[in-house]
Every structure is written in C-alpha cells, then in structure tokens.
Amino acid sequence: MSAHRVFDRIAIELAHHGGNDNGRLPVTYDQFVEYGIDRQAIAPAIRELEALGFVEVTQRGKPSAGGFRWPNYFRLTCINCKSTPKPSHEWRTVKTTEEAHQLARMARLAKTKNKSPGWKSHTVTVGETHTVADNSQGGNPTLLS
C-alpha cells in the first residue's frame, strides 16, 4: 500500500509540473508524510517501486541536520507526458506475478548502496537472485541474475 501511495504522490508532483520535467520531480520525505505515508515506510516503498520498474530515482537526496538538504528526484517510467512522450516501461521486464512478489518483498528488505548523492549509477540489491542496476541519468534498469 505504501508503494502505491508513493507512486501516487510522485504522479501528483508531475501534475504540479504541468506534465513536464519527468525525471526532475522533487518529492521530499515530509511531502510523502503529509500525503499519509509513514516515514519508516517511505524508503522501502521507493525501493519496491524501483525494483518493479515503475519509478527511477534520478538523483538521490541528501539528508542533513543543516539547511542543505536535497530531495530525491524521480522519473515515472510508465507515464506518457510532455517530457517523456515514449515511456520506457521497465515494469514490463517482470513477467510473472510470483516474480513481482519476490522482487517487491526483497526490495522492501534490502538497503541501497548509496554513499553520496548525485547523478551517478547505483545498484539496488533485491535478494540473492536478482540485482537491479540502472543508470541514474535516464538509462533503463537492467535485471541482473
């Protein structure tokens, strides 16, 4: 349920941008919380959406106690809009419901390996059998076995 809410909140941000800037949609944790998502459920939900191919985090945010916080920037891979007239539909790489359940479960439990924010490639481990590698500059995620 949290992943669905995260997806919806990012879609709302796309609407606020007038259908533009898919890939540069900033959504903060506070905005997710205001939308009704428990703070502890946000990161697992984002990992789940990435593993299933519905969302790409194009720039990782930077938490900070000071005033220099950066939000995550998102791209919805399945939305046809002005900035992405041909969506990439990474979710289509998941062939079965069983595979989707396994990927989602493992993504929720995994931790991302992200040492610094920015426009860099990253890898999300989603279990012993699958790793999702993607290029944060707009490339397509690849399901590695």
KOLLUM-782339 format. One record per residue (C-alpha): residue number from 1; x, y, z. Coordinates in nm, 2 decimals, padded with zeros to 4 digits. Layout:
% residues N
  resi      xx      yy      zz
   NUM       X       Y       Z
...
END
This chain:
% residues 145
  resi      xx      yy      zz
     1   00.00   00.00   00.00
     2   00.29   00.24   00.08
     3   00.44   00.19  -00.27
     4   00.11   00.27  -00.43
     5   00.09   00.59  -00.22
     6   00.45   00.69  -00.31
     7   00.37   00.64  -00.68
     8   00.06   00.85  -00.65
     9   00.24   01.13  -00.47
    10   00.51   01.14  -00.74
    11   00.23   01.15  -01.00
    12   00.08   01.44  -00.82
    13   00.42   01.62  -00.84
    14   00.42   01.55  -01.22
    15   00.08   01.72  -01.24
    16   00.21   02.01  -01.04
    17   00.48   02.04  -01.31
    18   00.22   02.05  -01.58
    19   00.33   01.71  -01.72
    20   00.68   01.83  -01.77
    21   01.01   01.75  -01.60
    22   00.96   01.38  -01.56
    23   01.30   01.28  -01.42
    24   01.33   01.60  -01.23
    25   01.03   01.56  -01.00
    26   01.14   01.65  -00.64
    27   00.95   01.50  -00.36
    28   01.07   01.53   00.00
    29   01.01   01.28   00.28
    30   00.80   01.55   00.45
    31   00.57   01.56   00.14
    32   00.53   01.19   00.15
    33   00.44   01.20   00.52
    34   00.19   01.49   00.46
    35   00.03   01.26   00.20
    36  -00.02   00.99   00.46
    37   00.27   00.76   00.43
    38   00.45   00.65   00.75
    39   00.81   00.79   00.75
    40   00.96   00.44   00.80
    41   00.76   00.30   00.50
    42   00.89   00.56   00.25
    43   01.24   00.41   00.17
    44   01.12   00.05   00.14
    45   00.83   00.17  -00.08
    46   01.07   00.36  -00.31
    47   01.30   00.05  -00.33
    48   01.00  -00.16  -00.42
    49   00.89   00.07  -00.70
    50   01.24   00.08  -00.84
    51   01.28  -00.29  -00.83
    52   00.95  -00.34  -01.01
    53   01.04  -00.08  -01.27
    54   00.76   00.18  -01.20
    55   00.99   00.46  -01.07
    56   01.35   00.56  -01.12
    57   01.53   00.78  -00.87
    58   01.73   01.01  -01.10
    59   01.91   01.19  -00.82
    60   01.95   01.06  -00.46
    61   01.86   01.32  -00.19
    62   02.09   01.42   00.08
    63   01.96   01.42   00.44
    64   02.12   01.68   00.67
    65   02.07   01.84   01.00
    66   02.15   02.17   00.85
    67   01.98   02.37   00.58
    68   02.15   02.19   00.28
    69   01.90   01.91   00.23
    70   01.83   01.78  -00.12
    71   01.52   01.59  -00.21
    72   01.51   01.28  -00.42
    73   01.43   01.34  -00.79
    74   01.20   01.09  -00.96
    75   01.10   00.97  -01.30
    76   00.78   00.77  -01.36
    77   00.87   00.51  -01.62
    78   00.52   00.42  -01.72
    79   00.37   00.77  -01.77
    80   00.33   00.93  -02.11
    81   00.38   01.31  -02.06
    82   00.52   01.61  -02.23
    83   00.88   01.55  -02.12
    84   00.87   01.17  -02.19
    85   00.63   01.11  -02.48
    86   00.76   00.75  -02.51
    87   00.78   00.60  -02.16
    88   01.04   00.33  -02.10
    89   00.81   00.08  -01.92
    90   01.08  -00.10  -01.72
    91   00.80  -00.28  -01.53
    92   00.74  -00.50  -01.84
    93   01.06  -00.69  -01.76
    94   00.88  -00.86  -01.47
    95   00.70  -01.15  -01.64
    96   00.50  -01.32  -01.36
    97   00.31  -01.23  -01.05
    98   00.53  -01.46  -00.84
    99   00.84  -01.28  -00.97
   100   00.69  -00.94  -00.89
   101   00.60  -01.05  -00.53
   102   00.96  -01.18  -00.48
   103   01.12  -00.87  -00.62
   104   00.89  -00.64  -00.41
   105   00.95  -00.84  -00.09
   106   01.33  -00.85  -00.14
   107   01.34  -00.48  -00.23
   108   01.15  -00.38   00.08
   109   01.40  -00.57   00.29
   110   01.72  -00.45   00.11
   111   01.92  -00.14   00.17
   112   02.05   00.07  -00.11
   113   02.42   00.11  -00.16
   114   02.44   00.48  -00.19
   115   02.74   00.67  -00.04
   116   02.68   01.01  -00.20
   117   02.40   01.20  -00.37
   118   02.42   01.30  -00.74
   119   02.37   01.18  -01.09
   120   02.55   00.85  -01.07
   121   02.48   00.49  -01.14
   122   02.36   00.28  -00.85
   123   02.28  -00.07  -00.77
   124   01.99  -00.20  -00.56
   125   02.02  -00.55  -00.43
   126   01.68  -00.72  -00.43
   127   01.78  -01.06  -00.29
   128   02.03  -01.33  -00.36
   129   01.89  -01.40  -00.71
   130   01.83  -01.05  -00.86
   131   02.02  -00.72  -00.87
   132   01.87  -00.42  -01.04
   133   02.14  -00.20  -01.19
   134   02.04   00.12  -01.36
   135   02.19   00.44  -01.49
   136   02.06   00.74  -01.29
   137   02.09   00.96  -01.59
   138   01.79   00.82  -01.77
   139   01.91   00.48  -01.87
   140   01.70   00.17  -01.85
   141   01.74  -00.05  -01.54
   142   01.87  -00.40  -01.61
   143   01.77  -00.71  -01.42
   144   02.08  -00.90  -01.35
   145   02.08  -01.26  -01.23
END
